[in-house]
Amino acid sequence: MTSRSPLAPAAFPALPDIAGVTRRIARAHYKEWDRCDLTYIELAPGTTVAGVFTRNVCCSSEVELGREQVKGGSGRALIVNAGNSNAFTGYRGREAVEAIRAQVAEHLGCAPGEIFVSSTGVIGVPLPKDKAREGVAAALTAAPCSWEAAAETIGTTDTFAKGAHASAIVGDRTVEVAGIVKGSGMIAPDMATMLGYIFTDAAVAPALLQAMLTKATAGSFNAITVDSDTSTSDTVLLFATGQAGNVPLASWDDAGADALYAAIEQVALDLAQLVVRDGEGASKFIEVQVSGAVSDESARRVALTIANSPLVKTAIAGEDANWGRVVMAVGKAGEPADRDRLAIRFGDHMVAKDGLPVEGYDEAPVAAHLKGQDIRIGADLGLGDGRATVWTCDLTHGYISINADYRS
């Protein structure tokens, strides 16, 4: 990993083991680097699965197959390859994925459709089948590893390993939810822009598990952006092993379903925000709140327009209280807005209201807020009750350096 992001947490969190989940890592040598780059996670028989995937139409074979596999609702293993996205590689890329699935399925004595595969890295290079075969073979017999090691292994340009955890009471049982994610650049969710994996020992029917993940994604993985680019490989999978022994949940009305969802939602949000805190070259974590829109979806579009604006992001990087750039972004979003009802704030400080700078505006406290690492921007459109929050980071020279040299 490169130099650690200044927005990174002090340490990787303590994640509990999830019954029915075994993690292993190995070296497939997909790139010339001195690190493990293949993650194998074995799941207990009876594990249910849900997934959300990129809407990028140039997606990888891993995504295409994953979309079909989640319809079966069952998962026995996950393989994640780092260093090669295997996207835009035609039939050779698909053959590589099918070979991995067959190899693991034979080892576990299950159907290939229960083996989920993700790949991340450079686009346009077929995944080497020989390296994949040898890497998988090594992983199948490797010693179990920590959550942190698994999180490090799925990364590419990430500067720190990312994990999160929450608990819930379901019936008379305490269930655990833990997850890891990778992502740093090419982050602009349209269902999700990264690889994320969440695991719980709760027993949950596939349809309810899918509903929970889809709902949780809306306010987490689909509410972050780093650079407005949606990856070809984005995948978030949620696995439920059923090992906690709770009465299986099949409906939102079942006792404990709301508690489990709250834990899944919290883990998803924590993971999503960690991706932003590792945005390539980032020095500021930015929360954009939009209120007063005609609908929540309209507010979300306005918020993402502000968050994706290079002029807004560079102003924050330069600690410049240039609120006119926020006004510009609201106006170009293509959503209902009224210049003479618009209000803008930075942190707790109102800077403009009703189409004018606030009377007696003092830039000093706003400038002080912008010197911090966590920045808040607010825009109230004054038109309705719609609201949304998204998270992004600033745009610095570091982003250019990382991406200009990405294939080197």
Secondary structure, DSSP 8 states (H G I E B T S, - for coil): --S--TTS-SS-------TTEEEEEE---SSS-SS--EEEEEE-TT-EEEEEE---TT--HHHHHHHHHGGG-B-SEEEEEEEE---S-HHHHHHHHHHHHHHHHHHHTS-GGGEEEEEEEETTS---HHHHHHHHHHHHTS----HHHHHHHT-SS-SS-EEEEEEEEETTEEEEEEEEEE-SSS---SS-SSEEEEEE-S-B-HHHHHHHHHHHHHTTGGGB-SSS---SS-EEEEEE--TT----B-STTSTTHHHHHHHHHHHHHHHHHHHHHT-TT---EEEEEEEEESSHHHHHHHHHHHHH-HHHHHHHHTT---THHHHHHHHHSSS---GGG-EEEETTEEEEETTEE-TT--HHHHHHHHTSSEEEEEEE-SSSSEEEEEEEE---HHHHHHHHTTT-
